[in-house]
Amino acid sequence: MKQKFAINGMSCNHCVATVEKTINELPGIEKVKVNLKKNQGSVKFDETQTSAQEIADKVSAAGYETEVI
């Protein structure tokens, strides 16, 4: 499954790297692409191992406002 997320609070490429690393820690993540200018992320994942809400919760726990779009 591929899902987009709105991610607010990122200000630099270090933030992008942090968000990508955080998402990649979850099981079933296949591909992560975060766009700083659009404040969005796109995640391809195996929905039998994780969910869009779990991804959003993980990013929020890292300190970024996140919502599934």
All heavy atoms as TSV, in Angstrom:
chain	resi	resn	atom	element	x	y	z
A	1	MET	N	N	0.849	-1.182	0.000
A	1	MET	CA	C	0.000	0.000	0.000
A	1	MET	C	C	0.887	1.236	0.000
A	1	MET	O	O	1.944	1.252	0.619
A	1	MET	CB	C	-0.904	-0.010	1.232
A	1	MET	CG	C	-1.738	1.226	1.380
A	1	MET	SD	S	-2.861	1.107	2.789
A	1	MET	CE	C	-3.913	2.473	2.431
A	2	LYS	N	N	0.430	2.283	-0.684
A	2	LYS	CA	C	1.149	3.555	-0.687
A	2	LYS	C	C	0.252	4.608	-0.052
A	2	LYS	O	O	-0.927	4.684	-0.364
A	2	LYS	CB	C	1.507	3.947	-2.115
A	2	LYS	CG	C	2.457	5.104	-2.208
A	2	LYS	CD	C	2.933	5.299	-3.641
A	2	LYS	CE	C	3.944	6.421	-3.705
A	2	LYS	NZ	N	4.450	6.624	-5.059
A	3	GLN	N	N	0.835	5.388	0.867
A	3	GLN	CA	C	0.054	6.385	1.591
A	3	GLN	C	C	0.842	7.677	1.685
A	3	GLN	O	O	2.058	7.652	1.878
A	3	GLN	CB	C	-0.252	5.874	3.004
A	3	GLN	CG	C	-1.112	6.796	3.834
A	3	GLN	CD	C	-2.529	6.890	3.292
A	3	GLN	OE1	O	-3.193	5.876	3.138
A	3	GLN	NE2	N	-2.973	8.098	2.991
A	4	LYS	N	N	0.143	8.814	1.581
A	4	LYS	CA	C	0.768	10.117	1.758
A	4	LYS	C	C	0.446	10.667	3.139
A	4	LYS	O	O	-0.627	10.409	3.683
A	4	LYS	CB	C	0.306	11.097	0.676
A	4	LYS	CG	C	0.901	10.802	-0.672
A	4	LYS	CD	C	0.646	11.942	-1.633
A	4	LYS	CE	C	1.348	11.641	-2.941
A	4	LYS	NZ	N	1.275	12.759	-3.864
A	5	PHE	N	N	1.382	11.451	3.647
A	5	PHE	CA	C	1.245	12.059	4.965
A	5	PHE	C	C	1.616	13.534	4.885
A	5	PHE	O	O	2.564	13.894	4.190
A	5	PHE	CB	C	2.196	11.394	5.966
A	5	PHE	CG	C	1.925	9.932	6.178
A	5	PHE	CD1	C	2.467	8.975	5.332
A	5	PHE	CD2	C	1.116	9.507	7.216
A	5	PHE	CE1	C	2.211	7.620	5.510
A	5	PHE	CE2	C	0.855	8.160	7.403
A	5	PHE	CZ	C	1.399	7.221	6.557
A	6	ALA	N	N	0.880	14.370	5.587
A	6	ALA	CA	C	1.274	15.762	5.786
A	6	ALA	C	C	2.175	15.774	7.012
A	6	ALA	O	O	1.828	15.194	8.045
A	6	ALA	CB	C	0.056	16.635	6.019
A	7	ILE	N	N	3.348	16.380	6.880
A	7	ILE	CA	C	4.306	16.412	7.991
A	7	ILE	C	C	4.733	17.854	8.206
A	7	ILE	O	O	5.388	18.449	7.354
A	7	ILE	CB	C	5.541	15.532	7.689
A	7	ILE	CG1	C	5.116	14.106	7.332
A	7	ILE	CG2	C	6.499	15.530	8.890
A	7	ILE	CD1	C	6.228	13.250	6.754
A	8	ASN	N	N	4.348	18.414	9.326
A	8	ASN	CA	C	4.691	19.803	9.641
A	8	ASN	C	C	5.725	19.850	10.755
A	8	ASN	O	O	5.749	18.997	11.632
A	8	ASN	CB	C	3.439	20.578	10.069
A	8	ASN	CG	C	2.463	20.716	8.922
A	8	ASN	OD1	O	2.821	21.152	7.832
A	8	ASN	ND2	N	1.228	20.323	9.154
A	9	GLY	N	N	6.570	20.878	10.702
A	9	GLY	CA	C	7.589	21.062	11.734
A	9	GLY	C	C	8.993	20.781	11.229
A	9	GLY	O	O	9.962	20.990	11.955
A	10	MET	N	N	9.124	20.336	9.977
A	10	MET	CA	C	10.455	20.103	9.415
A	10	MET	C	C	11.009	21.430	8.906
A	10	MET	O	O	10.299	22.188	8.269
A	10	MET	CB	C	10.388	19.102	8.248
A	10	MET	CG	C	9.888	17.736	8.625
A	10	MET	SD	S	9.942	16.574	7.231
A	10	MET	CE	C	8.812	17.349	6.051
A	11	SER	N	N	12.293	21.688	9.180
A	11	SER	CA	C	12.889	22.947	8.746
A	11	SER	C	C	14.163	22.771	7.922
A	11	SER	O	O	14.672	23.744	7.373
A	11	SER	CB	C	13.189	23.825	9.962
A	11	SER	OG	O	14.083	23.148	10.830
A	12	CYS	N	N	14.682	21.536	7.841
A	12	CYS	CA	C	15.935	21.320	7.128
A	12	CYS	C	C	16.052	19.858	6.684
A	12	CYS	O	O	15.204	19.033	7.021
A	12	CYS	CB	C	17.121	21.684	8.014
A	12	CYS	SG	S	17.252	20.642	9.496
A	13	ASN	N	N	17.121	19.565	5.960
A	13	ASN	CA	C	17.316	18.190	5.486
A	13	ASN	C	C	17.607	17.220	6.623
A	13	ASN	O	O	17.344	16.030	6.490
A	13	ASN	CB	C	18.430	18.150	4.436
A	13	ASN	CG	C	17.964	18.698	3.102
A	13	ASN	OD1	O	16.798	18.549	2.736
A	13	ASN	ND2	N	18.855	19.347	2.380
A	14	HIS	N	N	18.128	17.714	7.736
A	14	HIS	CA	C	18.326	16.840	8.897
A	14	HIS	C	C	16.967	16.348	9.412
A	14	HIS	O	O	16.829	15.185	9.798
A	14	HIS	CB	C	19.092	17.579	10.004
A	14	HIS	CG	C	19.292	16.761	11.229
A	14	HIS	ND1	N	20.167	15.703	11.276
A	14	HIS	CD2	C	18.705	16.821	12.440
A	14	HIS	CE1	C	20.120	15.156	12.488
A	14	HIS	NE2	N	19.232	15.811	13.208
A	15	CYS	N	N	15.974	17.234	9.399
A	15	CYS	CA	C	14.619	16.848	9.804
A	15	CYS	C	C	14.079	15.763	8.870
A	15	CYS	O	O	13.481	14.787	9.325
A	15	CYS	CB	C	13.682	18.048	9.782
A	15	CYS	SG	S	14.065	19.338	10.983
A	16	VAL	N	N	14.297	15.946	7.569
A	16	VAL	CA	C	13.854	14.954	6.583
A	16	VAL	C	C	14.492	13.607	6.885
A	16	VAL	O	O	13.821	12.575	6.916
A	16	VAL	CB	C	14.193	15.414	5.147
A	16	VAL	CG1	C	13.962	14.295	4.143
A	16	VAL	CG2	C	13.372	16.639	4.777
A	17	ALA	N	N	15.798	13.604	7.131
A	17	ALA	CA	C	16.519	12.361	7.426
A	17	ALA	C	C	15.989	11.707	8.708
A	17	ALA	O	O	15.840	10.480	8.776
A	17	ALA	CB	C	18.013	12.625	7.550
A	18	THR	N	N	15.676	12.528	9.708
A	18	THR	CA	C	15.139	12.015	10.969
A	18	THR	C	C	13.784	11.351	10.745
A	18	THR	O	O	13.534	10.251	11.249
A	18	THR	CB	C	15.010	13.151	12.003
A	18	THR	OG1	O	16.313	13.700	12.248
A	18	THR	CG2	C	14.400	12.658	13.302
A	19	VAL	N	N	12.914	11.996	9.979
A	19	VAL	CA	C	11.586	11.441	9.704
A	19	VAL	C	C	11.713	10.135	8.920
A	19	VAL	O	O	11.071	9.136	9.255
A	19	VAL	CB	C	10.700	12.467	8.946
A	19	VAL	CG1	C	9.416	11.815	8.448
A	19	VAL	CG2	C	10.379	13.655	9.846
A	20	GLU	N	N	12.559	10.134	7.895
A	20	GLU	CA	C	12.741	8.917	7.092
A	20	GLU	C	C	13.285	7.773	7.941
A	20	GLU	O	O	12.803	6.640	7.860
A	20	GLU	CB	C	13.654	9.198	5.897
A	20	GLU	CG	C	12.976	10.055	4.838
A	20	GLU	CD	C	13.859	10.371	3.642
A	20	GLU	OE1	O	15.099	10.167	3.701
A	20	GLU	OE2	O	13.299	10.841	2.621
A	21	LYS	N	N	14.269	8.065	8.794
A	21	LYS	CA	C	14.851	7.038	9.672
A	21	LYS	C	C	13.795	6.503	10.645
A	21	LYS	O	O	13.690	5.296	10.876
A	21	LYS	CB	C	16.032	7.623	10.443
A	21	LYS	CG	C	16.729	6.641	11.360
A	21	LYS	CD	C	17.935	7.285	12.035
A	21	LYS	CE	C	18.661	6.321	12.914
A	21	LYS	NZ	N	18.098	6.175	14.234
A	22	THR	N	N	13.003	7.407	11.194
A	22	THR	CA	C	11.955	7.027	12.147
A	22	THR	C	C	10.940	6.082	11.498
A	22	THR	O	O	10.577	5.056	12.077
A	22	THR	CB	C	11.241	8.292	12.676
A	22	THR	OG1	O	12.201	9.099	13.364
A	22	THR	CG2	C	10.105	7.943	13.608
A	23	ILE	N	N	10.505	6.416	10.297
A	23	ILE	CA	C	9.532	5.573	9.595
A	23	ILE	C	C	10.136	4.222	9.244
A	23	ILE	O	O	9.493	3.180	9.397
A	23	ILE	CB	C	9.005	6.286	8.329
A	23	ILE	CG1	C	8.187	7.527	8.727
A	23	ILE	CG2	C	8.150	5.334	7.484
A	23	ILE	CD1	C	7.822	8.434	7.563
A	24	ASN	N	N	11.394	4.217	8.816
A	24	ASN	CA	C	12.055	2.967	8.422
A	24	ASN	C	C	12.259	2.003	9.584
A	24	ASN	O	O	12.542	0.825	9.357
A	24	ASN	CB	C	13.391	3.263	7.727
A	24	ASN	CG	C	13.202	3.542	6.249
A	24	ASN	OD1	O	12.527	2.803	5.553
A	24	ASN	ND2	N	13.799	4.622	5.774
A	25	GLU	N	N	12.110	2.466	10.823
A	25	GLU	CA	C	12.238	1.585	11.992
A	25	GLU	C	C	11.025	0.659	12.147
A	25	GLU	O	O	11.101	-0.353	12.831
A	25	GLU	CB	C	12.404	2.420	13.270
A	25	GLU	CG	C	13.729	3.141	13.338
A	25	GLU	CD	C	13.825	4.106	14.509
A	25	GLU	OE1	O	12.811	4.329	15.213
A	25	GLU	OE2	O	14.920	4.648	14.716
A	26	LEU	N	N	9.918	1.008	11.507
A	26	LEU	CA	C	8.706	0.191	11.610
A	26	LEU	C	C	8.800	-1.040	10.712
A	26	LEU	O	O	9.441	-0.996	9.659
A	26	LEU	CB	C	7.472	1.019	11.214
A	26	LEU	CG	C	7.065	2.116	12.188
A	26	LEU	CD1	C	6.092	3.072	11.526
A	26	LEU	CD2	C	6.448	1.503	13.426
A	27	PRO	N	N	8.131	-2.132	11.098
A	27	PRO	CA	C	8.137	-3.330	10.252
A	27	PRO	C	C	7.292	-3.131	8.993
A	27	PRO	O	O	6.308	-2.399	9.012
A	27	PRO	CB	C	7.516	-4.401	11.157
A	27	PRO	CG	C	6.658	-3.636	12.116
A	27	PRO	CD	C	7.367	-2.324	12.333
A	28	GLY	N	N	7.700	-3.741	7.895
A	28	GLY	CA	C	6.909	-3.717	6.672
A	28	GLY	C	C	7.090	-2.496	5.796
A	28	GLY	O	O	6.409	-2.352	4.783
A	29	ILE	N	N	8.012	-1.600	6.153
A	29	ILE	CA	C	8.245	-0.399	5.349
A	29	ILE	C	C	9.071	-0.782	4.123
A	29	ILE	O	O	10.123	-1.396	4.242
A	29	ILE	CB	C	8.972	0.700	6.159
A	29	ILE	CG1	C	8.153	1.079	7.400
A	29	ILE	CG2	C	9.260	1.914	5.290
A	29	ILE	CD1	C	6.785	1.655	7.126
A	30	GLU	N	N	8.574	-0.422	2.937
A	30	GLU	CA	C	9.254	-0.757	1.693
A	30	GLU	C	C	9.976	0.440	1.088
A	30	GLU	O	O	11.072	0.310	0.561
A	30	GLU	CB	C	8.255	-1.344	0.696
A	30	GLU	CG	C	7.656	-2.656	1.188
A	30	GLU	CD	C	6.493	-3.143	0.341
A	30	GLU	OE1	O	6.268	-2.633	-0.768
A	30	GLU	OE2	O	5.796	-4.063	0.818
A	31	LYS	N	N	9.360	1.632	1.142
A	31	LYS	CA	C	9.974	2.836	0.570
A	31	LYS	C	C	9.444	4.072	1.269
A	31	LYS	O	O	8.252	4.167	1.547
A	31	LYS	CB	C	9.671	2.911	-0.932
A	31	LYS	CG	C	10.373	4.039	-1.644
A	31	LYS	CD	C	10.137	3.989	-3.146
A	31	LYS	CE	C	10.888	5.127	-3.829
A	31	LYS	NZ	N	10.698	5.116	-5.275
A	32	VAL	N	N	10.347	5.009	1.549
A	32	VAL	CA	C	9.968	6.266	2.198
A	32	VAL	C	C	10.569	7.418	1.409
A	32	VAL	O	O	11.753	7.413	1.087
A	32	VAL	CB	C	10.508	6.335	3.652
A	32	VAL	CG1	C	10.124	7.654	4.302
A	32	VAL	CG2	C	10.025	5.168	4.473
A	33	LYS	N	N	9.748	8.417	1.103
A	33	LYS	CA	C	10.229	9.623	0.432
A	33	LYS	C	C	9.579	10.818	1.111
A	33	LYS	O	O	8.351	10.940	1.124
A	33	LYS	CB	C	9.858	9.583	-1.064
A	33	LYS	CG	C	10.306	10.803	-1.834
A	33	LYS	CD	C	11.806	10.900	-1.943
A	33	LYS	CE	C	12.204	12.130	-2.758
A	33	LYS	NZ	N	13.507	12.626	-2.409
A	34	VAL	N	N	10.400	11.679	1.695
A	34	VAL	CA	C	9.899	12.865	2.387
A	34	VAL	C	C	10.320	14.101	1.602
A	34	VAL	O	O	11.471	14.226	1.190
A	34	VAL	CB	C	10.431	12.926	3.836
A	34	VAL	CG1	C	9.992	14.206	4.526
A	34	VAL	CG2	C	9.948	11.710	4.630
A	35	ASN	N	N	9.371	15.015	1.379
A	35	ASN	CA	C	9.614	16.243	0.625
A	35	ASN	C	C	9.509	17.432	1.571
A	35	ASN	O	O	8.420	17.745	2.055
A	35	ASN	CB	C	8.604	16.358	-0.526
A	35	ASN	CG	C	8.886	17.525	-1.433
A	35	ASN	OD1	O	9.106	18.637	-0.981
A	35	ASN	ND2	N	8.863	17.266	-2.731
A	36	LEU	N	N	10.636	18.081	1.820
A	36	LEU	CA	C	10.684	19.222	2.749
A	36	LEU	C	C	9.846	20.398	2.253
A	36	LEU	O	O	9.095	20.999	3.019
A	36	LEU	CB	C	12.139	19.648	2.951
A	36	LEU	CG	C	12.400	20.851	3.855
A	36	LEU	CD1	C	11.906	20.572	5.275
A	36	LEU	CD2	C	13.881	21.194	3.865
A	37	LYS	N	N	9.944	20.737	0.959
A	37	LYS	CA	C	9.229	21.901	0.424
A	37	LYS	C	C	7.717	21.730	0.482
A	37	LYS	O	O	6.984	22.681	0.720
A	37	LYS	CB	C	9.660	22.175	-1.018
A	37	LYS	CG	C	11.056	22.730	-1.120
A	37	LYS	CD	C	11.418	23.045	-2.554
A	37	LYS	CE	C	12.834	23.608	-2.627
A	37	LYS	NZ	N	13.246	23.894	-4.001
A	38	LYS	N	N	7.232	20.508	0.248
A	38	LYS	CA	C	5.791	20.247	0.267
A	38	LYS	C	C	5.274	19.866	1.650
A	38	LYS	O	O	4.068	19.730	1.848
A	38	LYS	CB	C	5.450	19.121	-0.716
A	38	LYS	CG	C	5.655	19.490	-2.160
A	38	LYS	CD	C	5.225	18.349	-3.064
A	38	LYS	CE	C	5.381	18.689	-4.528
A	38	LYS	NZ	N	4.973	17.573	-5.394
A	39	ASN	N	N	6.182	19.658	2.614
A	39	ASN	CA	C	5.803	19.183	3.951
A	39	ASN	C	C	4.965	17.912	3.861
A	39	ASN	O	O	3.919	17.785	4.495
A	39	ASN	CB	C	5.062	20.264	4.740
A	39	ASN	CG	C	5.979	21.392	5.153
A	39	ASN	OD1	O	7.105	21.166	5.571
A	39	ASN	ND2	N	5.509	22.606	5.020
A	40	GLN	N	N	5.441	16.995	3.010
A	40	GLN	CA	C	4.732	15.735	2.811
A	40	GLN	C	C	5.698	14.565	2.788
A	40	GLN	O	O	6.879	14.724	2.489
A	40	GLN	CB	C	3.986	15.730	1.474
A	40	GLN	CG	C	2.732	16.531	1.450
A	40	GLN	CD	C	1.979	16.343	0.135
A	40	GLN	OE1	O	2.460	15.749	-0.810
A	40	GLN	NE2	N	0.759	16.852	0.095
A	41	GLY	N	N	5.141	13.411	3.064
A	41	GLY	CA	C	5.886	12.178	2.928
A	41	GLY	C	C	5.031	11.143	2.229
A	41	GLY	O	O	3.804	11.157	2.341
A	42	SER	N	N	5.687	10.280	1.477
A	42	SER	CA	C	5.013	9.183	0.795
A	42	SER	C	C	5.669	7.896	1.281
A	42	SER	O	O	6.897	7.782	1.265
A	42	SER	CB	C	5.177	9.332	-0.713
A	42	SER	OG	O	4.592	8.247	-1.383
A	43	VAL	N	N	4.848	6.963	1.725
A	43	VAL	CA	C	5.378	5.723	2.279
A	43	VAL	C	C	4.708	4.523	1.618
A	43	VAL	O	O	3.483	4.454	1.548
A	43	VAL	CB	C	5.148	5.644	3.808
A	43	VAL	CG1	C	5.762	4.374	4.385
A	43	VAL	CG2	C	5.717	6.875	4.503
A	44	LYS	N	N	5.525	3.605	1.128
A	44	LYS	CA	C	5.021	2.341	0.598
A	44	LYS	C	C	5.301	1.296	1.666
A	44	LYS	O	O	6.439	1.180	2.140
A	44	LYS	CB	C	5.731	1.986	-0.710
A	44	LYS	CG	C	5.175	0.754	-1.378
A	44	LYS	CD	C	5.859	0.488	-2.710
A	44	LYS	CE	C	5.276	-0.766	-3.339
A	44	LYS	NZ	N	5.995	-1.127	-4.572
A	45	PHE	N	N	4.254	0.563	2.047
A	45	PHE	CA	C	4.417	-0.384	3.149
A	45	PHE	C	C	3.492	-1.583	3.003
A	45	PHE	O	O	2.517	-1.551	2.258
A	45	PHE	CB	C	4.176	0.309	4.497
A	45	PHE	CG	C	2.786	0.882	4.666
A	45	PHE	CD1	C	1.810	0.166	5.336
A	45	PHE	CD2	C	2.462	2.134	4.164
A	45	PHE	CE1	C	0.534	0.691	5.495
A	45	PHE	CE2	C	1.196	2.669	4.324
A	45	PHE	CZ	C	0.229	1.934	4.990
A	46	ASP	N	N	3.826	-2.630	3.731
A	46	ASP	CA	C	3.023	-3.851	3.778
A	46	ASP	C	C	1.994	-3.674	4.888
A	46	ASP	O	O	2.346	-3.653	6.071
A	46	ASP	CB	C	3.931	-5.046	4.064
A	46	ASP	CG	C	3.181	-6.367	4.128
A	46	ASP	OD1	O	1.934	-6.368	4.187
A	46	ASP	OD2	O	3.852	-7.409	4.129
A	47	GLU	N	N	0.716	-3.535	4.498
A	47	GLU	CA	C	-0.316	-3.258	5.507
A	47	GLU	C	C	-0.635	-4.445	6.404
A	47	GLU	O	O	-1.392	-4.307	7.360
A	47	GLU	CB	C	-1.560	-2.679	4.863
A	47	GLU	CG	C	-2.169	-3.505	3.768
A	47	GLU	CD	C	-3.236	-2.727	2.996
A	47	GLU	OE1	O	-3.984	-1.948	3.607
A	47	GLU	OE2	O	-3.314	-2.912	1.776
A	48	THR	N	N	-0.030	-5.605	6.153
A	48	THR	CA	C	-0.198	-6.727	7.077
A	48	THR	C	C	0.774	-6.593	8.255
A	48	THR	O	O	0.635	-7.290	9.255
A	48	THR	CB	C	0.033	-8.091	6.385
A	48	THR	OG1	O	1.389	-8.190	5.954
A	48	THR	CG2	C	-0.910	-8.275	5.210
A	49	GLN	N	N	1.759	-5.678	8.124
A	49	GLN	CA	C	2.763	-5.519	9.180
A	49	GLN	C	C	2.664	-4.196	9.935
A	49	GLN	O	O	3.112	-4.101	11.075
A	49	GLN	CB	C	4.168	-5.657	8.590
A	49	GLN	CG	C	4.437	-7.051	8.038
A	49	GLN	CD	C	5.868	-7.190	7.557
A	49	GLN	OE1	O	6.789	-6.749	8.233
A	49	GLN	NE2	N	6.049	-7.800	6.398
A	50	THR	N	N	2.113	-3.181	9.292
A	50	THR	CA	C	1.946	-1.882	9.954
A	50	THR	C	C	0.780	-1.156	9.286
A	50	THR	O	O	0.264	-1.602	8.272
A	50	THR	CB	C	3.255	-1.051	9.888
A	50	THR	OG1	O	3.156	0.046	10.793
A	50	THR	CG2	C	3.547	-0.551	8.486
A	51	SER	N	N	0.384	-0.044	9.872
A	51	SER	CA	C	-0.745	0.721	9.308
A	51	SER	C	C	-0.348	2.182	9.123
A	51	SER	O	O	0.640	2.651	9.704
A	51	SER	CB	C	-1.950	0.650	10.248
A	51	SER	OG	O	-1.684	1.390	11.434
A	52	ALA	N	N	-1.137	2.891	8.333
A	52	ALA	CA	C	-0.891	4.315	8.122
A	52	ALA	C	C	-0.947	5.059	9.448
A	52	ALA	O	O	-0.148	5.967	9.695
A	52	ALA	CB	C	-1.909	4.881	7.139
A	53	GLN	N	N	-1.862	4.690	10.319
A	53	GLN	CA	C	-1.973	5.363	11.613
A	53	GLN	C	C	-0.748	5.105	12.481
A	53	GLN	O	O	-0.268	6.001	13.175
A	53	GLN	CB	C	-3.248	4.923	12.347
A	53	GLN	CG	C	-3.533	5.751	13.586
A	53	GLN	CD	C	-3.676	7.240	13.276
A	53	GLN	OE1	O	-4.467	7.628	12.433
A	53	GLN	NE2	N	-2.898	8.089	13.941
A	54	GLU	N	N	-0.205	3.888	12.437
A	54	GLU	CA	C	1.014	3.588	13.203
A	54	GLU	C	C	2.188	4.423	12.695
A	54	GLU	O	O	3.002	4.895	13.490
A	54	GLU	CB	C	1.354	2.101	13.127
A	54	GLU	CG	C	0.429	1.222	13.935
A	54	GLU	CD	C	0.695	-0.267	13.742
A	54	GLU	OE1	O	0.820	-0.712	12.585
A	54	GLU	OE2	O	0.784	-0.963	14.768
A	55	ILE	N	N	2.269	4.605	11.379
A	55	ILE	CA	C	3.326	5.436	10.798
A	55	ILE	C	C	3.165	6.878	11.277
A	55	ILE	O	O	4.130	7.503	11.731
A	55	ILE	CB	C	3.307	5.353	9.258
A	55	ILE	CG1	C	3.655	3.927	8.804
A	55	ILE	CG2	C	4.265	6.380	8.648
A	55	ILE	CD1	C	3.365	3.640	7.343
A	56	ALA	N	N	1.954	7.412	11.184
A	56	ALA	CA	C	1.687	8.786	11.635
A	56	ALA	C	C	2.005	8.944	13.120
A	56	ALA	O	O	2.613	9.940	13.531
A	56	ALA	CB	C	0.239	9.161	11.354
A	57	ASP	N	N	1.635	7.970	13.926
A	57	ASP	CA	C	1.905	8.031	15.369
A	57	ASP	C	C	3.402	8.042	15.650
A	57	ASP	O	O	3.872	8.770	16.532
A	57	ASP	CB	C	1.249	6.849	16.092
A	57	ASP	CG	C	-0.265	6.945	16.130
A	57	ASP	OD1	O	-0.810	8.027	15.823
A	57	ASP	OD2	O	-0.904	5.925	16.452
A	58	LYS	N	N	4.157	7.251	14.910
A	58	LYS	CA	C	5.611	7.166	15.094
A	58	LYS	C	C	6.270	8.512	14.751
A	58	LYS	O	O	7.142	8.975	15.476
A	58	LYS	CB	C	6.168	6.038	14.210
A	58	LYS	CG	C	7.648	5.818	14.323
A	58	LYS	CD	C	7.987	4.839	15.412
A	58	LYS	CE	C	9.462	4.477	15.337
A	58	LYS	NZ	N	9.883	3.675	16.457
A	59	VAL	N	N	5.838	9.130	13.654
A	59	VAL	CA	C	6.395	10.426	13.253
A	59	VAL	C	C	5.999	11.503	14.269
A	59	VAL	O	O	6.817	12.349	14.646
A	59	VAL	CB	C	5.958	10.804	11.828
A	59	VAL	CG1	C	6.435	12.195	11.463
A	59	VAL	CG2	C	6.487	9.786	10.822
A	60	SER	N	N	4.769	11.457	14.751
A	60	SER	CA	C	4.317	12.409	15.771
A	60	SER	C	C	5.128	12.260	17.050
A	60	SER	O	O	5.502	13.263	17.679
A	60	SER	CB	C	2.835	12.208	16.069
A	60	SER	OG	O	2.051	12.569	14.955
A	61	ALA	N	N	5.454	11.028	17.421
A	61	ALA	CA	C	6.248	10.772	18.620
A	61	ALA	C	C	7.666	11.336	18.474
A	61	ALA	O	O	8.316	11.650	19.478
A	61	ALA	CB	C	6.287	9.273	18.909
A	62	ALA	N	N	8.117	11.480	17.227
A	62	ALA	CA	C	9.440	12.043	16.966
A	62	ALA	C	C	9.422	13.577	17.007
A	62	ALA	O	O	10.463	14.218	16.878
A	62	ALA	CB	C	9.971	11.557	15.619
A	63	GLY	N	N	8.230	14.159	17.178
A	63	GLY	CA	C	8.133	15.591	17.356
A	63	GLY	C	C	7.603	16.383	16.175
A	63	GLY	O	O	7.726	17.614	16.155
A	64	TYR	N	N	7.009	15.706	15.210
A	64	TYR	CA	C	6.471	16.388	14.026
A	64	TYR	C	C	4.972	16.192	13.949
A	64	TYR	O	O	4.476	15.091	14.181
A	64	TYR	CB	C	7.134	15.849	12.756
A	64	TYR	CG	C	8.628	16.019	12.771
A	64	TYR	CD1	C	9.454	14.997	13.219
A	64	TYR	CD2	C	9.217	17.211	12.372
A	64	TYR	CE1	C	10.821	15.151	13.255
A	64	TYR	CE2	C	10.594	17.378	12.407
A	64	TYR	CZ	C	11.397	16.344	12.858
A	64	TYR	OH	O	12.759	16.504	12.903
A	65	GLU	N	N	4.248	17.262	13.610
A	65	GLU	CA	C	2.794	17.153	13.442
A	65	GLU	C	C	2.534	16.369	12.157
A	65	GLU	O	O	3.034	16.740	11.100
A	65	GLU	CB	C	2.167	18.528	13.325
A	65	GLU	CG	C	2.158	19.320	14.602
A	65	GLU	CD	C	1.517	20.685	14.397
A	65	GLU	OE1	O	0.549	20.783	13.632
A	65	GLU	OE2	O	2.017	21.649	14.997
A	66	THR	N	N	1.758	15.303	12.270
A	66	THR	CA	C	1.548	14.430	11.126
A	66	THR	C	C	0.095	14.024	11.011
A	66	THR	O	O	-0.565	13.776	12.014
A	66	THR	CB	C	2.394	13.137	11.290
A	66	THR	OG1	O	3.721	13.502	11.601
A	66	THR	CG2	C	2.378	12.314	10.039
A	67	GLU	N	N	-0.381	13.947	9.759
A	67	GLU	CA	C	-1.715	13.417	9.517
A	67	GLU	C	C	-1.726	12.667	8.196
A	67	GLU	O	O	-0.985	12.982	7.274
A	67	GLU	CB	C	-2.786	14.492	9.545
A	67	GLU	CG	C	-2.708	15.496	8.438
A	67	GLU	CD	C	-3.839	16.507	8.487
A	67	GLU	OE1	O	-5.006	16.104	8.271
A	67	GLU	OE2	O	-3.564	17.691	8.715
A	68	VAL	N	N	-2.565	11.653	8.139
A	68	VAL	CA	C	-2.725	10.852	6.929
A	68	VAL	C	C	-3.564	11.643	5.934
A	68	VAL	O	O	-4.572	12.229	6.298
A	68	VAL	CB	C	-3.420	9.508	7.266
A	68	VAL	CG1	C	-3.629	8.685	6.002
A	68	VAL	CG2	C	-2.638	8.735	8.310
A	69	ILE	N	N	-3.108	11.708	4.669
A	69	ILE	CA	C	-3.895	12.408	3.633
A	69	ILE	C	C	-4.189	11.478	2.473
A	69	ILE	O	O	-3.611	10.439	2.348
A	69	ILE	CB	C	-3.197	13.691	3.115
A	69	ILE	CG1	C	-1.748	13.430	2.716
A	69	ILE	CG2	C	-3.283	14.785	4.127
A	69	ILE	CD1	C	-1.053	14.613	2.094
